[in-house]
């Protein structure tokens, strides 16, 4: 009876992640694009946090913490990652990803310590996402909460839960195929970012899955994901900040 309930919860959560959540994202972000008022933006942040935490609790009830937080591939399951040049390529890509996450935060800290002005040049690239990124002090506080929530909950759901769902129970797919499918579903959650954003998110999700496999623990993907999102607070100009004028 408990096994059947667990499988039912997993199927329902999978349906939610594949159908309901992307539909909600598309609907509410479309409204936000048309009218990005602060209260509406914060409302989207709050709702996003709510469904991520509720879904993560359901995943925990359905499969338990151990399968969500740990993974140990069986012998011969992912032999391709044991090839020396493939493993080195993955390590280099993950190192570049981590550097890209930490660098903006390091630059902000260094300029604050040395009392140097900032240009916010990188923020120009993100103008197309201005409708979603924080602009006011309240939005920035909520965006920080969203970033930490996404780091924890999206990893629990799209790495921990989906890999268990596809590879262990109930589908028992090949682990490599499970990696690709879970990355595709993760990308579909970001349809509001457009085709380029979805493609980048798929690659990002796949790399996080590989980090999960290499470490055997979800902690490293959680931290990297959260820092990757939090760096936006270092890139986007805060309220009242003035762009530096070159001397």
Secondary structure by P-SEA (a helix, b strand, c coil): caaaaaaaaaaaaaaaacccaaaaaaaaaaaaaacccaaaaaaaaaaaaaaaaaaaaaaaaacccccccbbbbccccccccccaaaaaaaaaaaaaaaaaaaaaaaaaaaaaaacccccaaaaaaaccccccccccaaaaaaaaaaaaaaaccccccccaaaaaacccccccccaaaaaaaaaaaaaaaaccccaaaaaaaaaaaaaaaaaaaaaccaaaaaaaaaaaaaccccccccccccccccc
